[in-house]
Structure formats: C-alpha cells, structure tokens
C-alpha cells in the first residue's frame, strides 16, 4: 500500500501545520560537514513536496554547532519559494544581527525548562536565560519579525529527572509575556508519554495560555513520538514539529535521538483524514535522496517501507 485507508478520528483538528526542522535540527548533529549545496537542494526539495514552514538554519556560534557555520551563506543563496516560511534560530543579539542582515522574517529562540540544561546549552542559569532573550525578542518584534520560543526538556531531563509541570509552564509563560507568539514544547530526550502530554497541555490552558499558541516537538527515543503527537492533537494542538527522514538529535544531550519523522507523521495524518498539504511520495523521495547524501538509511519507518528498503 502506498497510502493508509482514511478513517477520520473524532475531536481532531481538520488541518495541521507541519513545522519541518530537518535542515536545522535534523542536520545539526551530523559529524561530517554537509555541503551548503546539499542543504540548499534539501530545502528546495522539501518546499517542492508541499511543506510550508522550513526551519532553515541557526545563527549559533560555529564553535558550538560547526555543521551550521554556513548559515549566512545558505540564507544569502537560498531560493525562497512564495508561500514558504524559512524561520531560523538565534541565541542572542549577535545572532539576531546576522539573521537580520540576511533578510529573515521569522526567528526562534531556544530556552530550557531546567537549570542544568540551561547551563549546559546556554551557559546561563534558568533565570539568566531570560535576560539574554529579552532584547532579542524585543528587537525582533520591533523589526516586524515573527518570534517562536522553543522550550527544551519539557518532559524529562537526563540530569535532573522528572520536570515539574508548573516549572515548564512558568518558563513558557515568561517567553509569551516577553513577546513570543508561539511556544514549541520539546521532549528533547523522548521520554514523554500520552498522559504526560495531555497533563502538560492542560496545565498551560489552566494557566491561561491558548492552545493555539502551542506546538509540540517530540523525539522518538522510546518510540512514543507518534502516540504523543496524537495526544497533542486530541488536546487541540495544530502545529507539530518533525524532521524529514527522522533526522536529528541534540548536541548537548547524548540521550536525544532522532526527531519524529515527517513521513511517519504524514502517514498518520492521512489515515486520520487531517489535511497538511504535503505530497508523501515526493517527501519520501527527498528523504531517500538525503539518506544517500549522508551515506546511511533513513530511520523513518514510512521512508523505509515506501522506498523498498524495509527489511524483515
């Protein structure tokens, strides 16, 4: 079968926005440098497959993420397609300066829900990270840019263990109050389960946060990414982060494996009758091509099944 039978679910959104992170989160942890020409073709192929939000790169210091040291060149050479958004990550004001010089219209900042990860990822305390982000968000909004806030370690931290729901909500509320227009709640090490997802989303809505401002970002370390996504959809979330081919991880958390594969997400959405605008066959072809560029098979189950590389 090349597509699932459609059996519409109840209480689910009719349309989901897929926030594709393959070119940034998917590639950032690759040990071998991916040429900028390959990244540009990857982005163009993803846009050609119907994805309308493509997180293109990050303006972190090249010393911390060498794979994305070509951010300025990539955005200068990027052939932006009409109707496609190309957000980028920025860690600080210097990163914002670089991003503005390349004409970006949408940025994201990345906060931590735990003290330990804030120090490891940002070299700041949990409170100090907001001091770093505030001028970035204020300037970006003044320049007319849309701003997203990522929150990492929402469902568990490899150093601190369980993360209290109210602690995650507190971090998220501070980012929204600062001016972020959307929050992406990240299960950075993939330990969340559906009940946990529902509880966290309910905690946000109880705290006065509209579910329309929330997105989810799941890693599949324990095979829970799709079930967690379904729980989020049932809770009213309509934006889901995913990575073509299931690429990705986190360079600051060794236990973080690949992201939810976009193809696996699309297969589920198709089966539920939820619109998303993506051509699955074109997307599978893109991820198969990228797997060839990286020299290893795609971890996506749908890519392996539809490309004929599934074994067993």
C-alpha positions as CSV (number, residue, x, y, z in Angstrom):
1,X,0.0,0.0,0.0
2,X,1.2,3.5,-0.8
3,X,-1.3,5.3,1.5
4,X,-3.3,4.4,4.5
5,X,-7.1,3.9,4.4
6,X,-8.7,7.1,5.7
7,X,-10.8,6.7,8.8
8,X,-11.4,10.1,10.3
9,X,-11.0,10.5,14.1
10,X,-13.2,12.5,16.4
11,X,-12.3,15.6,18.2
12,X,-9.3,16.2,16.0
13,X,-8.2,19.3,14.0
14,X,-9.1,19.4,10.3
15,X,-5.8,21.0,9.4
16,X,-2.3,20.6,10.9
17,X,0.7,22.8,10.2
18,X,3.9,20.7,9.9
19,X,6.9,22.7,11.1
20,X,9.8,21.0,9.3
21,X,13.1,21.1,11.2
22,X,15.2,18.7,9.1
23,X,17.5,21.2,7.6
24,X,18.4,22.6,11.1
25,X,17.6,20.2,13.9
26,X,18.0,17.3,11.6
27,X,21.5,18.1,10.4
28,X,23.0,20.0,13.3
29,X,24.4,16.9,15.0
30,X,26.0,15.4,11.8
31,X,29.7,14.7,12.4
32,X,30.6,15.1,8.7
33,X,30.0,18.5,7.2
34,X,27.1,18.6,4.8
35,X,27.9,20.9,1.8
36,X,25.8,24.1,1.6
37,X,24.8,23.0,-1.9
38,X,23.2,19.8,-0.5
39,X,21.4,21.8,2.2
40,X,20.0,24.2,-0.4
41,X,18.8,21.4,-2.5
42,X,17.3,19.7,0.6
43,X,15.3,22.8,1.4
44,X,14.1,23.2,-2.2
45,X,13.0,19.6,-2.4
46,X,11.2,19.9,0.9
47,X,9.4,23.0,-0.3
48,X,8.6,21.1,-3.6
49,X,7.0,18.4,-1.5
50,X,4.5,20.9,-0.1
51,X,6.0,21.8,3.3
52,X,5.3,25.4,4.0
53,X,7.4,26.0,7.2
54,X,11.1,25.1,6.8
55,X,13.4,25.9,9.7
56,X,16.5,26.6,7.6
57,X,19.5,27.0,9.9
58,X,20.7,28.5,13.2
59,X,22.9,31.5,13.9
60,X,24.7,29.9,16.9
61,X,28.4,30.4,17.1
62,X,30.2,28.0,14.7
63,X,32.3,26.7,17.6
64,X,29.2,25.2,19.2
65,X,27.5,23.8,16.1
66,X,30.0,23.6,13.3
67,X,27.5,22.0,11.0
68,X,25.6,25.3,10.8
69,X,28.6,27.6,10.3
70,X,27.4,28.3,6.8
71,X,24.2,30.0,7.9
72,X,25.0,33.3,6.3
73,X,25.9,31.8,3.0
74,X,22.9,29.4,3.0
75,X,20.4,32.2,3.5
76,X,22.1,34.5,1.0
77,X,21.9,31.8,-1.6
78,X,18.5,30.4,-0.6
79,X,15.9,30.5,-3.4
80,X,12.9,31.3,-1.3
81,X,9.6,29.9,-2.7
82,X,6.4,32.0,-2.5
83,X,4.2,31.0,0.4
84,X,7.0,29.2,2.3
85,X,8.4,30.5,5.6
86,X,12.1,29.9,6.4
87,X,12.5,30.6,10.2
88,X,16.0,30.5,11.8
89,X,17.2,30.0,15.3
90,X,19.1,32.8,17.1
91,X,20.7,32.5,20.5
92,X,21.5,36.2,21.3
93,X,21.7,39.7,19.9
94,X,24.7,38.9,17.8
95,X,22.8,36.1,16.2
96,X,19.9,38.4,15.6
97,X,22.2,40.9,13.8
98,X,23.4,38.2,11.5
99,X,19.9,37.0,10.8
100,X,18.6,40.5,10.1
101,X,21.4,41.0,7.6
102,X,20.1,38.1,5.6
103,X,16.5,39.3,5.4
104,X,14.8,36.7,7.6
105,X,11.2,37.3,8.6
106,X,10.8,34.7,11.3
107,X,13.1,33.7,14.2
108,X,13.1,31.3,17.1
109,X,14.8,31.4,20.4
110,X,15.6,28.3,22.4
111,X,15.0,28.2,26.2
112,X,15.4,25.4,28.7
113,X,12.9,24.2,31.2
114,X,15.6,23.1,33.7
115,X,18.5,24.7,35.4
116,X,21.1,22.1,34.3
117,X,20.2,22.2,30.7
118,X,20.1,26.0,30.6
119,X,23.7,26.0,31.9
120,X,24.8,23.2,29.5
121,X,23.1,24.5,26.4
122,X,23.2,28.3,27.0
123,X,25.8,28.8,29.7
124,X,23.2,30.7,31.7
125,X,21.1,29.9,34.7
126,X,17.3,29.2,34.3
127,X,16.6,32.8,35.2
128,X,19.6,34.3,33.4
129,X,18.4,32.9,30.0
130,X,15.5,35.4,30.0
131,X,17.9,38.3,30.4
132,X,19.6,37.1,27.3
133,X,16.4,36.5,25.3
134,X,14.5,39.7,26.2
135,X,16.4,42.2,24.0
136,X,16.4,39.6,21.1
137,X,12.6,39.3,21.2
138,X,12.0,43.0,21.7
139,X,14.3,44.0,18.8
140,X,12.9,41.2,16.5
141,X,9.3,42.3,17.1
142,X,10.2,45.9,16.6
143,X,11.7,44.9,13.2
144,X,8.4,43.2,12.3
145,X,9.7,39.6,12.7
146,X,7.6,36.7,14.0
147,X,9.1,35.1,17.0
148,X,8.8,31.5,18.2
149,X,10.0,30.2,21.6
150,X,11.4,26.7,22.0
151,X,11.3,25.1,25.5
152,X,13.6,22.1,25.8
153,X,13.4,19.3,28.4
154,X,9.7,19.7,29.0
155,X,9.1,16.1,29.7
156,X,12.2,15.0,31.4
157,X,15.9,15.9,31.9
158,X,18.8,13.4,31.8
159,X,20.5,15.2,34.8
160,X,17.5,16.3,36.8
161,X,15.0,13.6,36.0
162,X,11.3,14.5,36.2
163,X,10.5,18.1,35.4
164,X,7.5,19.6,37.3
165,X,4.7,20.7,35.1
166,X,4.4,24.1,36.7
167,X,8.1,24.7,36.1
168,X,7.6,24.2,32.4
169,X,4.5,26.4,32.3
170,X,6.4,29.1,34.2
171,X,9.2,29.1,31.6
172,X,6.7,29.1,28.7
173,X,4.6,31.9,30.2
174,X,7.7,34.1,30.6
175,X,8.5,33.6,26.9
176,X,5.0,34.5,25.9
177,X,4.9,37.5,28.1
178,X,8.2,38.6,26.6
179,X,6.6,38.7,23.1
180,X,7.0,35.2,21.7
181,X,3.9,34.4,19.5
182,X,4.2,30.6,19.7
183,X,5.8,28.1,22.0
184,X,7.2,24.7,20.9
185,X,7.2,22.3,23.8
186,X,10.1,19.9,23.3
187,X,10.5,16.3,24.5
188,X,14.3,16.6,24.0
189,X,15.2,13.1,25.2
190,X,11.9,11.4,24.1
191,X,10.7,10.2,27.5
192,X,7.2,11.6,27.4
193,X,4.0,9.5,27.2
194,X,0.5,10.5,26.1
195,X,-0.9,11.1,29.6
196,X,2.1,13.3,30.3
197,X,1.5,15.3,27.1
198,X,-2.2,15.8,28.0
199,X,-1.4,16.9,31.5
200,X,1.2,19.4,30.4
201,X,-1.1,20.9,27.7
202,X,-3.9,21.1,30.3
203,X,-1.6,22.9,32.7
204,X,-0.9,25.5,30.1
205,X,-4.5,26.1,29.3
206,X,-5.3,26.2,33.0
207,X,-2.7,28.9,33.3
208,X,-4.5,31.0,30.7
209,X,-2.4,30.0,27.6
210,X,-4.5,29.5,24.4
211,X,-3.7,26.1,23.0
212,X,-3.5,27.7,19.5
213,X,-0.2,29.3,20.6
214,X,1.4,25.8,21.5
215,X,3.3,23.5,19.2
216,X,4.9,20.1,20.1
217,X,8.3,18.8,19.3
218,X,8.8,15.1,20.0
219,X,11.9,12.8,19.8
220,X,11.3,9.1,19.3
221,X,13.9,7.7,21.7
222,X,11.4,5.3,23.3
223,X,9.1,5.0,20.3
224,X,6.5,7.4,21.7
225,X,6.6,10.3,19.3
226,X,3.5,9.4,17.2
227,X,1.4,8.4,20.2
228,X,2.4,11.7,21.9
229,X,1.5,13.6,18.8
230,X,-1.9,12.1,18.7
231,X,-2.5,13.0,22.3
232,X,-1.5,16.6,21.5
233,X,-3.8,16.7,18.5
234,X,-6.7,15.4,20.7
235,X,-5.8,18.3,23.1
236,X,-6.2,20.9,20.4
237,X,-2.7,21.4,19.2
238,X,-2.5,22.2,15.4
239,X,1.3,22.7,14.9
240,X,3.6,19.7,15.0
241,X,7.4,19.8,14.6
242,X,9.0,17.0,12.6
243,X,12.1,16.2,10.7
244,X,12.2,14.7,7.2
245,X,13.5,11.1,7.4
246,X,13.6,11.2,11.2
247,X,17.0,13.0,11.2
248,X,18.2,14.8,14.2
249,X,19.2,14.9,17.9
250,X,20.6,17.3,20.3
251,X,24.3,18.1,20.5
252,X,24.0,18.9,24.2
253,X,22.0,15.8,25.3
254,X,23.5,12.5,24.3
255,X,20.3,10.6,25.1
256,X,18.4,12.6,22.5
257,X,17.9,10.6,19.3
258,X,16.1,11.4,16.2
259,X,13.0,13.6,15.8
260,X,9.6,12.4,14.8
261,X,9.9,11.6,11.1
262,X,7.8,13.8,8.9
263,X,6.8,10.9,6.7
264,X,5.6,8.9,9.7
265,X,3.6,11.9,10.8
266,X,2.1,12.4,7.3
267,X,1.1,8.8,7.1
268,X,-0.8,9.1,10.4
269,X,-2.4,12.4,9.5
270,X,-3.5,10.9,6.1
271,X,-5.1,7.9,7.9
272,X,-7.0,10.3,10.2
273,X,-8.2,12.4,7.4
274,X,-6.3,15.5,8.6
275,X,-5.1,17.9,5.9
276,X,-1.5,19.1,5.9
277,X,-0.6,19.9,2.2
278,X,2.3,17.5,1.9
279,X,2.9,15.1,-1.0
280,X,4.1,12.0,0.7
281,X,5.7,10.4,-2.3
282,X,7.8,13.5,-3.0
283,X,8.8,13.7,0.6
284,X,9.9,10.1,0.7
285,X,11.9,10.6,-2.4
286,X,13.5,13.7,-0.8
287,X,14.5,11.8,2.4
288,X,15.8,8.8,0.4
289,X,18.0,11.2,-1.6
290,X,19.2,12.8,1.7
291,X,19.9,9.4,3.2
292,X,22.1,8.8,0.2
293,X,24.0,12.1,0.8
294,X,24.6,11.1,4.4
295,X,25.6,7.6,3.5
296,X,23.1,5.7,5.7
297,X,19.5,4.5,5.6
298,X,16.7,6.8,6.8
299,X,15.4,5.8,10.3
300,X,11.8,6.7,9.2
301,X,9.7,3.6,9.0
302,X,7.5,5.0,6.3
303,X,10.5,6.0,4.2
304,X,11.9,2.5,4.5
305,X,8.6,0.9,3.6
306,X,7.7,3.1,0.6
307,X,11.3,3.2,-0.8
308,X,11.6,-0.6,-0.6
309,X,14.4,-0.6,2.0
310,X,12.4,-2.1,4.9
311,X,13.9,-5.4,5.9
312,X,12.4,-8.3,7.7
